[in-house]
Amino acid sequence: MKITMAKKNIKKEIMVDMNQFIVTYAATLLDPNKNLSQLVYDTAKDDLTKMDDLFKDNGFGRKNKFYNIGEGFLRDYYNLDETEAKKQADQLAKDAMDYLGKNVQFFETWRTD
């Protein structure tokens, strides 16, 4: 039971990191007076590649400020090869975006405080 809880907490921590990175990145490109956590979530909840249009950055933010953080964690923490890490990173990215949607106010308060 402790191992499962520990893994769950680690997954939550990496999803928090991924979302903090993407929300911070959004603030460098978009109007920081808007609720950027909500905007990122609303844009990417059904298709993560929609972030590319929002940021107008050819996928830089989605890949380097969001997806690669999760993939790197999976490779390092679970010692996964590149193929398996990419497969799991796809799901982790979707889970992280879902987490952002359920915790928009937390991330927006974090970003603006």
FIKOLZA-1660 file (N, C-alpha, C; in steps of 0.1 Angstrom, whole numbers, plus 5000, padded with zeros to 4 digits):
% residues 113
   i   px   py   pz ch aa at
   1 5008 4988 5000  A  M  N
   1 5000 5000 5000  A  M CA
   1 5009 5013 5000  A  M  C
   2 5019 5013 5008  A  K  N
   2 5028 5025 5008  A  K CA
   2 5034 5027 4995  A  K  C
   3 5039 5017 4988  A  I  N
   3 5045 5018 4975  A  I CA
   3 5035 5025 4965  A  I  C
   4 5023 5020 4965  A  T  N
   4 5013 5025 4956  A  T CA
   4 5010 5040 4959  A  T  C
   5 5009 5043 4972  A  M  N
   5 5007 5057 4976  A  M CA
   5 5019 5066 4972  A  M  C
   6 5031 5061 4974  A  A  N
   6 5043 5068 4970  A  A CA
   6 5044 5071 4955  A  A  C
   7 5041 5061 4947  A  K  N
   7 5041 5062 4933  A  K CA
   7 5030 5072 4929  A  K  C
   8 5019 5072 4935  A  K  N
   8 5008 5081 4932  A  K CA
   8 5012 5095 4935  A  K  C
   9 5019 5097 4946  A  N  N
   9 5024 5111 4950  A  N CA
   9 5034 5116 4940  A  N  C
  10 5043 5107 4936  A  I  N
  10 5054 5111 4927  A  I CA
  10 5047 5115 4913  A  I  C
  11 5037 5107 4909  A  K  N
  11 5031 5111 4896  A  K CA
  11 5024 5124 4898  A  K  C
  12 5018 5127 4909  A  K  N
  12 5011 5140 4911  A  K CA
  12 5022 5151 4911  A  K  C
  13 5033 5149 4917  A  E  N
  13 5044 5159 4918  A  E CA
  13 5049 5162 4904  A  E  C
  14 5050 5152 4895  A  I  N
  14 5055 5155 4882  A  I CA
  14 5045 5162 4873  A  I  C
  15 5032 5158 4876  A  M  N
  15 5021 5165 4868  A  M CA
  15 5020 5180 4873  A  M  C
  16 5022 5182 4885  A  V  N
  16 5023 5196 4890  A  V CA
  16 5034 5204 4884  A  V  C
  17 5046 5197 4883  A  D  N
  17 5058 5204 4876  A  D CA
  17 5055 5207 4862  A  D  C
  18 5049 5197 4855  A  M  N
  18 5046 5199 4841  A  M CA
  18 5036 5211 4839  A  M  C
  19 5026 5211 4847  A  N  N
  19 5016 5222 4846  A  N CA
  19 5022 5236 4850  A  N  C
  20 5031 5236 4860  A  Q  N
  20 5037 5248 4864  A  Q CA
  20 5046 5254 4853  A  Q  C
  21 5053 5245 4846  A  F  N
  21 5062 5249 4835  A  F CA
  21 5054 5255 4824  A  F  C
  22 5043 5248 4820  A  I  N
  22 5035 5253 4808  A  I CA
  22 5027 5265 4811  A  I  C
  23 5023 5267 4824  A  V  N
  23 5015 5279 4827  A  V CA
  23 5025 5291 4828  A  V  C
  24 5037 5288 4833  A  T  N
  24 5047 5299 4834  A  T CA
  24 5051 5303 4820  A  T  C
  25 5053 5293 4811  A  Y  N
  25 5056 5296 4797  A  Y CA
  25 5045 5304 4790  A  Y  C
  26 5033 5300 4793  A  A  N
  26 5021 5308 4787  A  A CA
  26 5022 5323 4791  A  A  C
  27 5026 5325 4804  A  A  N
  27 5027 5339 4809  A  A CA
  27 5038 5347 4801  A  A  C
  28 5047 5340 4795  A  T  N
  28 5058 5348 4788  A  T CA
  28 5053 5352 4774  A  T  C
  29 5043 5345 4769  A  L  N
  29 5038 5347 4755  A  L CA
  29 5024 5354 4754  A  L  C
  30 5016 5352 4765  A  L  N
  30 5002 5356 4764  A  L CA
  30 5000 5367 4775  A  L  C
  31 4988 5373 4774  A  D  N
  31 4984 5383 4784  A  D CA
  31 4984 5378 4798  A  D  C
  32 4994 5382 4806  A  P  N
  32 4994 5376 4820  A  P CA
  32 4983 5380 4829  A  P  C
  33 4975 5390 4824  A  N  N
  33 4963 5394 4832  A  N CA
  33 4951 5384 4830  A  N  C
  34 4952 5375 4821  A  K  N
  34 4941 5365 4818  A  K CA
  34 4944 5353 4827  A  K  C
  35 4934 5345 4829  A  N  N
  35 4935 5333 4836  A  N CA
  35 4942 5323 4827  A  N  C
  36 4955 5322 4827  A  L  N
  36 4962 5314 4817  A  L CA
  36 4961 5299 4820  A  L  C
  37 4959 5296 4832  A  S  N
  37 4958 5282 4836  A  S CA
  37 4945 5276 4829  A  S  C
  38 4934 5284 4830  A  Q  N
  38 4921 5280 4823  A  Q CA
  38 4923 5281 4808  A  Q  C
  39 4930 5291 4803  A  L  N
  39 4931 5292 4789  A  L CA
  39 4939 5280 4783  A  L  C
  40 4950 5276 4789  A  V  N
  40 4958 5265 4785  A  V CA
  40 4949 5252 4785  A  V  C
  41 4943 5250 4796  A  Y  N
  41 4934 5238 4798  A  Y CA
  41 4923 5238 4787  A  Y  C
  42 4916 5249 4786  A  D  N
  42 4905 5249 4776  A  D CA
  42 4910 5247 4762  A  D  C
  43 4922 5251 4759  A  T  N
  43 4928 5250 4745  A  T CA
  43 4932 5235 4743  A  T  C
  44 4938 5229 4753  A  A  N
  44 4945 5217 4751  A  A CA
  44 4938 5204 4757  A  A  C
  45 4927 5206 4763  A  K  N
  45 4921 5195 4770  A  K CA
  45 4917 5183 4761  A  K  C
  46 4914 5186 4748  A  D  N
  46 4910 5175 4739  A  D CA
  46 4921 5171 4730  A  D  C
  47 4931 5180 4728  A  D  N
  47 4942 5178 4718  A  D CA
  47 4953 5186 4723  A  D  C
  48 4964 5180 4728  A  L  N
  48 4975 5187 4733  A  L CA
  48 4982 5196 4723  A  L  C
  49 4981 5191 4710  A  T  N
  49 4988 5199 4699  A  T CA
  49 4982 5213 4697  A  T  C
  50 4970 5215 4703  A  K  N
  50 4963 5228 4701  A  K CA
  50 4971 5239 4709  A  K  C
  51 4980 5235 4718  A  M  N
  51 4989 5244 4725  A  M CA
  51 4998 5251 4714  A  M  C
  52 5001 5244 4704  A  D  N
  52 5010 5249 4694  A  D CA
  52 5004 5262 4687  A  D  C
  53 4991 5261 4685  A  D  N
  53 4984 5273 4679  A  D CA
  53 4982 5284 4689  A  D  C
  54 4980 5280 4701  A  L  N
  54 4978 5291 4712  A  L CA
  54 4991 5298 4714  A  L  C
  55 5002 5291 4714  A  F  N
  55 5015 5298 4716  A  F CA
  55 5022 5303 4704  A  F  C
  56 5017 5298 4692  A  K  N
  56 5023 5302 4679  A  K CA
  56 5038 5299 4679  A  K  C
  57 5042 5287 4684  A  D  N
  57 5056 5284 4686  A  D CA
  57 5061 5271 4680  A  D  C
  58 5053 5266 4670  A  N  N
  58 5056 5253 4663  A  N CA
  58 5058 5242 4673  A  N  C
  59 5052 5241 4684  A  G  N
  59 5053 5230 4693  A  G CA
  59 5063 5231 4704  A  G  C
  60 5071 5242 4704  A  F  N
  60 5082 5243 4714  A  F CA
  60 5077 5242 4728  A  F  C
  61 5067 5250 4732  A  G  N
  61 5062 5249 4745  A  G CA
  61 5056 5236 4749  A  G  C
  62 5048 5230 4740  A  R  N
  62 5042 5217 4743  A  R CA
  62 5053 5206 4745  A  R  C
  63 5063 5206 4737  A  K  N
  63 5073 5196 4738  A  K CA
  63 5083 5199 4749  A  K  C
  64 5089 5211 4749  A  N  N
  64 5100 5214 4758  A  N CA
  64 5096 5219 4772  A  N  C
  65 5084 5225 4773  A  K  N
  65 5079 5230 4786  A  K CA
  65 5068 5222 4792  A  K  C
  66 5065 5210 4786  A  F  N
  66 5054 5202 4791  A  F CA
  66 5058 5187 4789  A  F  C
  67 5057 5182 4777  A  Y  N
  67 5058 5168 4774  A  Y CA
  67 5072 5162 4778  A  Y  C
  68 5083 5169 4774  A  N  N
  68 5096 5164 4777  A  N CA
  68 5099 5163 4792  A  N  C
  69 5093 5171 4800  A  I  N
  69 5095 5171 4815  A  I CA
  69 5089 5157 4820  A  I  C
  70 5078 5153 4815  A  G  N
  70 5072 5141 4819  A  G CA
  70 5080 5129 4814  A  G  C
  71 5084 5130 4801  A  E  N
  71 5092 5119 4795  A  E CA
  71 5105 5117 4802  A  E  C
  72 5112 5128 4805  A  G  N
  72 5124 5127 4812  A  G CA
  72 5123 5121 4826  A  G  C
  73 5113 5125 4833  A  F  N
  73 5110 5119 4846  A  F CA
  73 5108 5104 4845  A  F  C
  74 5100 5099 4835  A  L  N
  74 5097 5085 4833  A  L CA
  74 5110 5077 4830  A  L  C
  75 5118 5083 4822  A  R  N
  75 5131 5076 4818  A  R CA
  75 5140 5075 4830  A  R  C
  76 5141 5086 4838  A  D  N
  76 5150 5086 4849  A  D CA
  76 5145 5078 4861  A  D  C
  77 5133 5080 4865  A  Y  N
  77 5127 5074 4877  A  Y CA
  77 5125 5059 4875  A  Y  C
  78 5119 5055 4863  A  Y  N
  78 5116 5041 4861  A  Y CA
  78 5126 5034 4852  A  Y  C
  79 5137 5041 4848  A  N  N
  79 5147 5036 4840  A  N CA
  79 5142 5029 4827  A  N  C
  80 5133 5037 4821  A  L  N
  80 5126 5032 4808  A  L CA
  80 5135 5035 4796  A  L  C
  81 5134 5026 4786  A  D  N
  81 5140 5030 4773  A  D CA
  81 5132 5040 4766  A  D  C
  82 5137 5046 4756  A  E  N
  82 5131 5057 4749  A  E CA
  82 5117 5054 4744  A  E  C
  83 5115 5042 4738  A  T  N
  83 5102 5038 4732  A  T CA
  83 5091 5037 4743  A  T  C
  84 5095 5030 4754  A  E  N
  84 5085 5028 4765  A  E CA
  84 5082 5042 4772  A  E  C
  85 5092 5050 4773  A  A  N
  85 5091 5063 4780  A  A CA
  85 5081 5072 4772  A  A  C
  86 5083 5072 4758  A  K  N
  86 5074 5080 4750  A  K CA
  86 5060 5075 4751  A  K  C
  87 5058 5062 4751  A  K  N
  87 5044 5056 4752  A  K CA
  87 5038 5061 4765  A  K  C
  88 5045 5059 4776  A  Q  N
  88 5039 5063 4789  A  Q CA
  88 5038 5078 4790  A  Q  C
  89 5047 5086 4784  A  A  N
  89 5047 5100 4784  A  A CA
  89 5034 5106 4778  A  A  C
  90 5030 5099 4767  A  D  N
  90 5017 5104 4761  A  D CA
  90 5006 5104 4771  A  D  C
  91 5005 5093 4778  A  Q  N
  91 4994 5092 4788  A  Q CA
  91 4996 5101 4800  A  Q  C
  92 5009 5103 4804  A  L  N
  92 5012 5112 4815  A  L CA
  92 5008 5126 4811  A  L  C
  93 5011 5130 4799  A  A  N
  93 5007 5143 4794  A  A CA
  93 4992 5146 4794  A  A  C
  94 4985 5136 4790  A  K  N
  94 4970 5137 4790  A  K CA
  94 4965 5137 4805  A  K  C
  95 4971 5129 4814  A  D  N
  95 4967 5130 4828  A  D CA
  95 4971 5143 4834  A  D  C
  96 4982 5149 4830  A  A  N
  96 4986 5162 4836  A  A CA
  96 4977 5173 4831  A  A  C
  97 4972 5172 4819  A  M  N
  97 4963 5182 4814  A  M CA
  97 4950 5181 4821  A  M  C
  98 4945 5169 4823  A  D  N
  98 4933 5166 4831  A  D CA
  98 4935 5172 4845  A  D  C
  99 4946 5170 4851  A  Y  N
  99 4949 5175 4865  A  Y CA
  99 4949 5190 4865  A  Y  C
 100 4954 5196 4854  A  L  N
 100 4953 5211 4853  A  L CA
 100 4939 5215 4853  A  L  C
 101 4930 5209 4846  A  G  N
 101 4916 5212 4845  A  G CA
 101 4909 5211 4858  A  G  C
 102 4913 5202 4866  A  K  N
 102 4907 5200 4879  A  K CA
 102 4912 5209 4890  A  K  C
 103 4923 5215 4887  A  N  N
 103 4930 5224 4897  A  N CA
 103 4934 5237 4891  A  N  C
 104 4926 5242 4882  A  V  N
 104 4929 5255 4875  A  V CA
 104 4932 5266 4885  A  V  C
 105 4923 5268 4896  A  Q  N
 105 4925 5279 4905  A  Q CA
 105 4938 5277 4913  A  Q  C
 106 4942 5265 4916  A  F  N
 106 4955 5263 4923  A  F CA
 106 4966 5268 4915  A  F  C
 107 4967 5264 4902  A  F  N
 107 4978 5268 4894  A  F CA
 107 4978 5283 4891  A  F  C
 108 4966 5289 4889  A  E  N
 108 4965 5303 4886  A  E CA
 108 4969 5311 4899  A  E  C
 109 4965 5307 4910  A  T  N
 109 4970 5313 4923  A  T CA
 109 4985 5312 4924  A  T  C
 110 4990 5300 4922  A  W  N
 110 5004 5298 4922  A  W CA
 110 5012 5307 4913  A  W  C
 111 5006 5309 4901  A  R  N
 111 5013 5317 4891  A  R CA
 111 5013 5332 4894  A  R  C
 112 5002 5336 4900  A  T  N
 112 5000 5351 4902  A  T CA
 112 5005 5356 4916  A  T  C
 113 5007 5346 4925  A  D  N
 113 5011 5351 4939  A  D CA
 113 5026 5353 4940  A  D  C
% end
